Amino acid sequence: MPEAIDQLKEKKHSDDFELWEENVQVVQMFLRMQTQWIVGMGGPVGLHYPSLEWLCKLYAVTDPAAMLEGIQVMEVAALAFFAETRK
């Protein structure tokens, strides 16, 4: 994972991207979960969902099921990125 961070830091092009309003809360929650990765021998394997449940309560998320689904989409994309950077 440190190699992936180094690669991101070395990028020469802009990292700006558009974030649709309907995705803002999911992205914010994903960033809050950034220290909650479960890591196995091969690297990250997924997020610690009990932490997500606690954060949903803390931040008064009105639709936790939708939040979980949004987090899972980002989690799958992140895991694919991690796997690609390990090659």
Helices and strands as residue ranges (DSSP letters): H 2-10, G 21-23, H 24-32, E 37-40, E 43-47, H 49-58, H 64-85
